[in-house]
């Protein structure tokens, strides 16, 4: 089996900052291709080629719709469609960076990385609860949907749409109750594990930079410097 590259969580944070930079500055289509291609290569390096191909294909689909099927015109519809397509394409690097950062990185590794960065515990504890909350909520939703299908209730999406009150009663209300219990349990778990302790914490994940981390950071700095020096 081919060995996949792994990146330090702090390096992944740099990738998120890089994507945020690409969102805040004006980019030509040439720079968009470079930035998207870089993120696409990162997905290939970590073995998430399906995600990478999906994001890359989505980028070219949005570009094709913007430049090919919906050329600029005088009508307001053309301007609205172009705005939606360009906005979606500009947000895509941020979504890709977030997906790349979360792929293959455990919550405990993120906690260790935040501690290495000297992030206050008042921020680490809520982030820890937040990171664990949404996966648990998704799993609860899947369990509720399985239970409803077993009883013959809301067996498909169309039934959920045409019966909104039933959907609210059988799905939304249990989800809200489950979310409240999950938040309390995760908060208690975080405190029991000592995340609120102000003393130095240890971690079973020894974080350190490797050659791929240094190389990626240099490439990111080069891309940002290239955009600033040659706009």
N, C-alpha and C positions, 0 to 999 in steps of 0.2 A: 504494500500500500504506500502511495506517495505521501511523503511528509508535508504537512501544511505549515505555512508560516504563522506564527503567533506574534501579536503586537502587544506591547505594554498598554494598560488602560490610559496612562498619561499621554501616550502617543495618539491614542484614539481621541482623546480630548483635543489634541492639536488638530486632528482632522475635522472635528466639529467646528473649531474656531476658523479653520480654513474655509469651510463651507459657509459659515456666517459672513466671512469677509467677501466671498463671492456673491452673497445676497445683498450686501450693503453697497457695493460699488457697481458702476456701470460696466458691463462686459459686452464686447463684440461677440458675434457668433463664433469666431475663431477661438477666443478664450473659453467660451462655453464648451466647445468640443474638447479642448485640452483638459479642463477641469473635470468634466464628466468622464472622459477616457481614463484619467488618473484614478478616480473613484471606482470605475469599472475594473481596472487592473487590480485594485486592492481586494475586491470581492473574489477575483480569480485566485489571488495569492493565498487567501484564507480558506479556499475550497468551497465558497458559497457561489458557485458559478451560475446556478439557476437564478438566484436573486440578482446577480450582476447582469446577466443577459436580459432579465425582465426590465430592470431599470434602464439599461442602455437602449433597449428596443422602444421603451416608452418615450425616452428623450427624442429619438429620431422620428417617432410617430408624431409627437407634438411639433417638432420642427417642420415635418412634411406638411402637416395641416396648416401651419402658420404661413409658410412660404409658398406652398404649392396650391392647396385646395381653397384657401381663403386669402387671396391676394388683397392688398390694400385697395379700398374703394372709398367713394364719397358717402356711402350710406352708413348710418350709425351702427348697423348690425355688424359690418365689417370691423369697425373699431372695437366693438364689444367682444367679438370673437377673438380678435388679435390680442386684446388685453388679457382675456382668460387663458389663452394658449401661452403667451409669453410669461404671465405670472406663474402658471403651473410649471413651465420649464425652468424658471428661475428658482422656484422652491424645491425642485427635484434634487439638487446637490445636498441641501440640508437634510432632506429625508434619507438620501443614500448614506450620508455621513452618520446619522443617528442609527440607521440599521446596521451599518458596518461596526459601529462602536458597541452595539449590544450583542453582536454575533460572537458566540464563543467566549464571552466574558461573564464570569459569575458575579453575583451581587457582592460576595465577600471580597472579590478582587477589586471591585469598585470602591468598597469601603477602605480597603488597604491603600488604594491609590489616593483617595481623598485625604486620608491621614498623612500620607507622605507629602502631600501638597499643603499641609498645615491648615486644612479647612476646619472651621470651628465645629465642635460637636453639636452645637445648636442647629446647624444646617445639615450635618451628616445624618442625624437620627430621622428627621422628616424625610430626607431623600431615600433612606433605607426603607422606610415604611412605604413610600410611594413606589419604589421600584418593585417591591414584592406585592403591592396591592393589586395592580392591574392584571398580572398573570393569574393570580388567585381568583379575581373577579371573572375573568374569561372562562376559567375552569368551572366556576359556579354556574355561569350562564349555560355552558354546554350540558352540565348535569340537569339543569332545569328543563332544557329543550328535550333531552332524552326522556325525562319523566313525563313530559307532556305528550310526546309521540307515543309512548307506551300506553297512555290513557286515551289516545285518539284525539287530542286537543292541539290545535295550531300545528298541524303536521307539516305545513309548508309556509313559505313567506307570504303567499297570497292570502291565506286565511288570517294571518296576523294583521294584514293591511285592512281587509274588509271587516274585521271585528276588533276595532281599536280598544273598546272597553274590556273585552275578554283578554286581549293582549296585556292591557294594563293590570288587570286583576291577577292573571296567572304567570306573568313574566316580569313586568316592571316592579311590582310591589315585592315579590320574593327577592329580586335582585337588590333592591334598596335595603331590605332587611339583612340580606347576606353581606352587603357592602358595609353596613354598620357593624356587624359582628366581626367581619374580617379586619376592619380598621382597628377595633379594640384589641383583637387578638395579636395583630402584628405590632401594635404599640407596646403591649405587655411583653411580647417576645423580645423586642428590641431593648427594653429596659432590663429584662432578666439576663440577657446576654452581656450586659454591662456597657452598652454603647453610650450611655450617658455618663460613664465614669470619665473624669477629666484627666486621669493618669495615662501614662503611655501604654498603648495597646500593642499586643503582639498579633501576628497573623501567620497562618500556615502557608500563605502564598508569598514567597520571596520575590518581590517585584524588582526588576532591574532591566536596564536598557540593553538590547542586543544590536547587532549590526543593522538589522532591518529597521529598527526604530530610528537609529541615527540617520540612516539613508533616507527614510521617509520624511523625517523632519527637514533635512536639507532640501529635498525635492519640493516640499510645501513652501519653504522659505523662498526657493528659487522661483516658484510659480507666482507667489505674491510679489516678490521683487520685480519680476518680469512685467507684471501688470502695472505696477506703480511707475516703473522707469520707462516702459514703452506702451503707453495707453493706446 
